[in-house]
Amino acid sequence: MTSPNTNNANVEIEPVQAYLDRGLRNYWYPVAPSWQVANAPIGLTRLGDQIVLWRDNVGHIHALEDRCPHRGARLSLGWNLGGSVACWYHGIEVDGSGTVQKVPAVSACPLEGQTCVKSYPAQEHAGAIFLWFGDDANKEPAPLQLPEELVGEEYASFLCMSNWKCNYQYAIDNVMDPMHGAYLHATSHSMADGDKQADMRVRKTDTGLMFEKVGQRDVNFDWVEIGETGCLWMRLAIPYKKKFGPGGNFGIIGFAVPVDDNHCQVYFWRTRKVSGWQRDAWKFMYRNRLEGLHWAVLEQDRYVLESMAPNARDHEFLYQHDVGMTRVRRLFKQRAQQHLAALDALKAQQPEHGHA
């Protein structure tokens, strides 16, 4: 395995970093906007896993490993039968638990009734589909607790999703770096003001860490929070002038979702605390005046990250502004070490097979 953004297949990295590069497990991740999954099964890759998603007759989401247990054909190429999906290759039907319900080509096939395809717990919130990516030591999902901006009735939100050609760790580093707003986004509609020099500090919150500028608040991209509540989310706020509609500051709830070592998806919910006629006014203004401006800012981030030097994280010279980013990296490394240690302990408890 190689480091992020490298084509050198001979580079060897430690198991912890290899695990991190593929994606931290034992969390819920958004994997697709709700609109993307309609009647037909769809296939996607997240955290290196190939997955098939479909909806049953009442609209509930099912998620399985995208592999027919017979010959390994992609179940996402098959048919949606409601509670199960049928493989295009030989018609084998697998339900949402990964159990083979029917093998139509033969009678009394011993494959029927076998649970032999991995299933993923699924939930749907705020216009997105979330899956639990547990490892063998954490198959049961943790409670999914989303930020109040995504579940509270007093908030309105719009989901923006984009595919980036970089490792997800670069996307997280980018959000955990408020100082770049005053430079990369200096000509944007929302981040042209404020000091271009600042001291930064980190403080703990009830759910994670807050990284903020000292002495400047609600002027630019002045703070960011990372939370760990069954999922890994980031929160920030951009101050908005009154001409951009009601609701105070413009909030963003973000997720960086690993696809594979060199690709990720970013999910950014744009939120404001509005209700009644103000909610309608802000939604109209967002769709007609603001959405394009926000996409332009996001494209600046994408372009910079996709253009980074090869193995950029291996050749950094970090300084005081990067203290929040380094704290998050340390947290992720600790989680990776904990997960790998739990898997090693589980493996040690299992009896060995195949020895004479």
Secondary structure as UniProt FT lines:
FT   TURN            4..5
FT   TURN            9..10
FT   HELIX           15..22
FT   STRAND          28..33
FT   HELIX           34..36
FT   STRAND          42..46
FT   TURN            47..48
FT   STRAND          49..55
FT   TURN            57..58
FT   STRAND          61..65
FT   TURN            69..71
FT   HELIX           75..77
FT   STRAND          79..80
FT   STRAND          84..86
FT   TURN            88..90
FT   STRAND          93..95
FT   TURN            96..97
FT   STRAND          99..102
FT   TURN            104..105
FT   TURN            110..113
FT   STRAND          122..125
FT   TURN            126..127
FT   STRAND          128..132
FT   TURN            136..137
FT   HELIX           148..151
FT   TURN            153..154
FT   STRAND          155..164
FT   HELIX           168..175
FT   HELIX           178..180
FT   HELIX           181..184
FT   TURN            185..187
FT   STRAND          200..204
FT   STRAND          208..213
FT   STRAND          223..228
FT   STRAND          231..238
FT   HELIX           242..244
FT   STRAND          250..260
FT   TURN            261..262
FT   STRAND          263..273
FT   HELIX           276..285
FT   HELIX           286..290
FT   HELIX           291..306
FT   TURN            310..311
FT   HELIX           312..314
FT   HELIX           320..322
FT   HELIX           323..349
//
